[in-house]
Amino acid sequence: MKFRYIKMQIIKLLNKIISYQDKYFLNFIFKKYICNNDRVERILKLKIDNSLKELIGERDLPGNEKFQENAWCQKMLLRYGLAMHYSKGKDVLETCSGLGWGAYLLDDVARSVTCIEIDSKSIELSKLLWKTSKTKYINNSVLKIPLRNNSFDIITAMESIEHFKLEDIKIYLSEMYRVLKPGGLLIGSSAFPNTREEANNLCSKNKYHLHICTRKEIEELLKSRGFKKIKIFQNRLFFVAKK
């Protein structure tokens, strides 16, 4: 009993240390890549016209007043700050690129950015909103990425995994592993609750979400596809995995 108690205390202490390290690192990322960034300021000023709401579904911009009021916009931007940190001078694949604002940020630091998005209207809107020099778009499903093996240094999967059924998540992760270069990084974001009950409850609140992975589940799925050195941040929102 005494040994078990000591073990639990050690685990708690380690979790506190990891949580502090994660918080410090993400604060550093936010200050370096998001604060005083001209592209971020432009993104925050833009609003989606109500006439386009039906066309874009759940997709939206960080400048949405609701996101700014509940501070969700900071998390939206922070996930791309994290990706920017690893993407400097790299060839980046942005999967499920949505309205393109994330790719717009990555375009500022990467060598090249390729966006793959199944919704052609989102691609049209992205091209209209963002004038970029290193970004190209592919209108296709991420379940069958029409690109060669080992093509990219960095791949992003931001708020996209939860939009697929479990079997399709496996295909999605396998496809990203295939086109990622050896030693390359997959950077993703979603909600990764600790329990299946919490995940199912969260999933039921959004009609666009088909399966939310628990923290343990996403780690096991990434490992089964071949990823290693998997880092899931203590906020249970971001992960980085290496090929």
Sequence and secondary structure as in RCSB ss.txt:
>XXXX:A:sequence
MKFRYIKMQIIKLLNKIISYQDKYFLNFIFKKYICNNDRVERILKLKIDNSLKELIGERDLPGNEKFQENAWCQK
MLLRYGLAMHYSKGKDVLETCSGLGWGAYLLDDVARSVTCIEIDSKSIELSKLLWKTSKTKYINNSVLKIPLRNN
SFDIITAMESIEHFKLEDIKIYLSEMYRVLKPGGLLIGSSAFPNTREEANNLCSKNKYHLHICTRKEIEELLKSR
GFKKIKIFQNRLFFVAKK
>XXXX:A:secstr
 HHHHHHHHHHHHHHHHHHHHHHHHHHHHIIIIITT HHHHHHHH    GGGHHHHTT   TT HHHHHTTHHHH
HHHHHHHHHHHHTT EEEEES TTSHHHHHHTTTSSEEEEEES HHHHHHHHHH   SSEEEEES GGG  S TT
 EEEEEEES GGGS HHHHHHHHHHHHHHEEEEEEEEEE    SSHHHHHHHHTT TT      HHHHHHHHHHH
T EEEEE TTSSEEEEE 
